[in-house]
């Protein structure tokens, strides 16, 4: 009985670890539209380091919202170049909800329909290629994270199974000793 309880708690513990590893993707509290715009802007800027200086969301209801970003691109030699970008997101909500009122960007699509970079508008083809490239990069990153987390979870489950097997084996030995001791009396 004791061994079954130990084995169950061991499996539940490793199962909980698996769930925590797979579900525990710590994410930013920044809106996904702002993050995407930053990622797209970083790709276009191409510098060594980006220093974000401002983010302003401008709402043109019910048409669209613009995420305006200003930032510095810092090169290896320390020189800074000031840049700006804007991602335009179409309005997609049917009705205003409490959630949309609390977080207005939630009422807008998650992919931009237009983008400007340093005062120039990207063509539809340029924006599409840029967004597709970013989505592929994020997909590869997500798969790599899942593979890493799954490998770590598998190791923990394997260790939990080994620990349970050792406890079961020890329990069987203890039981056998008690039986032998009982027969000898």
C-alpha positions in Angstrom: 0.0 0.0 0.0 2.8 2.4 1.0 4.6 1.7 -2.3 1.5 2.3 -4.4 1.0 5.6 -2.7 4.7 6.6 -3.1 4.5 5.5 -6.8 1.3 7.5 -7.4 2.7 10.6 -5.8 5.9 10.3 -7.8 4.0 10.0 -11.1 1.7 12.9 -10.1 4.7 15.0 -9.2 6.4 14.3 -12.5 3.1 14.8 -14.4 2.7 18.2 -12.7 6.3 19.0 -13.6 5.4 18.2 -17.3 2.4 20.4 -17.3 4.3 23.2 -15.6 7.1 23.0 -18.2 4.8 22.9 -21.2 2.4 25.5 -20.0 4.9 27.7 -18.2 5.9 29.9 -21.1 6.6 33.1 -19.5 5.3 35.9 -21.7 5.6 39.6 -21.7 2.7 41.8 -20.6 3.3 44.0 -23.6 0.6 43.8 -26.2 1.3 41.4 -29.1 0.8 44.2 -31.7 3.5 46.3 -30.0 5.9 43.4 -29.8 5.3 42.5 -33.4 5.9 46.0 -34.5 9.1 46.1 -32.4 10.3 42.9 -34.0 9.6 44.1 -37.5 11.3 47.4 -36.8 14.3 45.7 -35.4 14.6 43.6 -38.5 14.4 46.7 -40.7 16.8 48.7 -38.6 19.4 45.9 -38.6 21.6 47.5 -36.0 23.7 45.9 -33.3 21.3 47.0 -30.4 18.0 48.7 -30.2 17.1 51.1 -27.4 13.3 51.7 -27.4 12.5 55.2 -26.4 8.8 55.6 -26.9 5.6 53.7 -27.8 2.4 55.6 -28.6 -0.8 53.9 -29.7 -3.1 56.2 -31.7 -6.7 55.1 -32.2 -8.7 56.0 -35.3 -12.0 54.3 -34.4 -13.6 52.5 -36.1 -11.0 52.4 -38.9 -7.6 51.5 -37.5 -5.0 51.9 -34.8 -1.3 52.9 -35.2 1.5 51.7 -32.9 4.1 54.4 -33.3 7.6 53.5 -32.0 10.7 55.6 -31.6 14.1 54.1 -30.9 17.8 54.3 -31.3 19.9 51.9 -33.2 23.2 51.5 -31.4 26.1 50.3 -33.5 29.2 48.5 -32.2 31.2 51.7 -32.1 28.6 53.3 -29.8 27.1 55.6 -32.4 23.3 56.0 -32.1 20.9 56.7 -34.9 17.3 57.8 -34.1 14.6 56.0 -36.0 10.8 55.6 -35.9 8.2 53.2 -37.2 4.5 52.8 -37.3 2.4 49.7 -37.6 -1.3 50.1 -38.7 -3.8 47.6 -37.4 -7.4 47.3 -38.8 -10.3 47.5 -36.4 -12.0 44.1 -36.1 -14.4 44.2 -33.1 -18.1 44.0 -33.7 -19.1 45.7 -30.5 -17.2 47.4 -27.7 -16.8 45.0 -24.8 -15.5 45.6 -21.3 -12.2 43.9 -22.4 -11.9 46.2 -25.4 -12.5 49.2 -23.3 -9.9 48.1 -20.7 -7.4 47.2 -23.4 -8.3 49.1 -26.6 -5.7 47.3 -28.8 -7.7 44.1 -28.3 -10.3 45.4 -30.7 -7.7 45.4 -33.6 -6.2 42.7 -35.7 -2.9 41.2 -34.7 -1.2 41.6 -38.1 -0.6 45.1 -39.6 -2.1 46.0 -42.9 0.5 48.8 -43.4 3.8 49.9 -41.9 6.0 53.0 -42.1 9.7 53.1 -41.3 11.6 56.3 -41.0 8.9 58.2 -42.9 8.7 55.8 -45.8 5.7 53.4 -46.3 6.5 49.8 -47.0 4.8 48.3 -50.0 2.3 45.5 -49.5 4.8 43.0 -50.8 7.6 44.2 -48.5 5.3 44.1 -45.5 4.0 40.6 -46.4 7.5 39.3 -46.7 8.6 40.9 -43.5 5.6 39.6 -41.5 6.0 36.1 -43.0 9.7 36.1 -42.1 8.9 37.1 -38.5 6.2 34.5 -38.1 8.5 31.8 -39.3 11.2 33.0 -36.9 8.7 33.0 -34.0 7.4 29.5 -35.1 11.0 28.1 -35.1 11.6 29.7 -31.7 8.4 28.2 -30.3 9.2 24.7 -31.6 12.7 24.9 -30.2 11.3 25.9 -26.8 8.7 23.1 -26.8 11.4 20.6 -27.8 13.6 21.8 -24.9 10.8 21.7 -22.4 9.6 18.3 -23.6 13.2 16.9 -23.3 13.4 18.3 -19.8 10.0 17.0 -18.8 10.9 13.5 -20.3 14.1 13.5 -18.2 12.1 14.3 -15.0 9.5 11.7 -15.8 12.2 9.1 -16.5 13.9 10.0 -13.2 10.5 9.8 -11.4 9.9 6.4 -12.9 13.4 5.2 -11.8 12.8 6.5 -8.3 9.4 4.8 -8.2 11.0 1.5 -9.4 13.7 1.7 -6.7 11.0 2.2 -4.0 8.9 -0.6 -5.4 11.9 -2.9 -5.5 12.9 -1.9 -1.9 9.3 -2.5 -0.8 9.3 -6.0 -2.4 12.6 -6.8 -0.6 11.2 -5.6 2.7 8.0 -7.7 2.2 10.1 -10.8 1.2 12.2 -10.4 4.4 9.0 -10.2 6.5 7.6 -13.3 4.8 10.9 -15.2 5.4 11.0 -14.0 9.0 7.4 -15.1 9.5 8.1 -18.6 8.0 11.1 -19.0 10.2 9.2 -18.4 13.4 
